[in-house]
Amino acid sequence: MNFNRDSIRTITLSDFNRRVDRAIECLQTKELTQIADSDHINIMMCLNTILMTSLKEKGPLISQTPNGQVKMYATIDRFTNGRYKQLEDIADQKIMIGIS
């Protein structure tokens, strides 16, 4: 199956939070082999969104050219605490248990 950029969907923050909560619930209550494919996909989509999403604001300046014309700023992560951190932590725990 090829990736189609035109098929990208946008969801609201409350929808995303519900998806994150569902992912947490699945990981807390089920073994990895008991999680449905659709829930696995949801978990991965949530984790990827958390990992790849940053605020449009600039973080601290991290680099610039000697003449100061080109500057690079750190990104500010958008989803860092609360339910998002909980999902990352429980996913890490499940993965480590699954590997050992």
N, C-alpha and C positions, 0 to 999 in steps of 0.2 A: 504494500500500500504506500503510495507516494504522499508526501506532505503537501497539502494545498493551502497556501497562505490565505486564500480567499475564504477558507472554511473556518478561520479563527473566530471564536465566539467571545463575546464580552459578557461578564456577569457582574452583578452588584457586589459591594463589599459584604452585605448581609448574606447573600447567596454563597459567597466564598467562605465566610465564617461557618455557615451551616455545613459546607463540604468538609472543612477542616475538622469540625466537631464530629462529623460522621467518621472521618478517617481515624481520629483518636479513639472513638468508641470501638471501631473494628479492631484496631491494634491492641486495645486493652482487653477485649473480651474474647478474641478468637486466636487460634493458632494460624500461622501464615497459610498453611494448606487448607484451612477452612474458609478463608476469605474469598468471596466471589470475584471473578475477573473484573467486573464493573467497579467493585470497591478497590481492587488493586490499582486500576487505572485512576480512580479518584485520588487515592493516596499519592501516587506518583505525580499527578497533575498539581496537587496541593504543594507537595515538597518542591517541585520545579518552580512553581510560582513564587514561593517564599524565597527560594535561592536566587531567582533571576530578577526579582522586582526591587527596584530602588526608587527613592523619591526623586523628583525632578530637580530638587534643590542640590546645590553643590556642597560637598563636604569640605574638609580642609585642603588647602593647596598642597599637593604632594610632589610636583615637579614643574619646572618651566625651563624654556630655552634661555641661553645666556642673555639674549636681548630682551627677554620678558614677553615676547609676542605670543608664544604658544605656552599655555598653562594647562596643567592637568590637575583635576580635583578628584579626591576620593568620592565614592558614591556613599549615600546614606541609605542603609537598608530600611525598607519600609515595614516589613513584617518581622519583628525581632523578639517580642516578649509575649507573655500570656499564652494563649492557645497555640500560637505559632511555634513558640519555643517548646511547648509541651509536645506538639506533634513531632518536631525534629528529634527531641530526646527519646520519645517512645519508639520512633522508627529506628533510631540508632541502636537502641536496646534490642529490639526484635531482630534486626539484621545481625547483630553480634551473636545472639543466641542461635539464630539459624545457621550461622557459619561454624560455630563450635560443635 
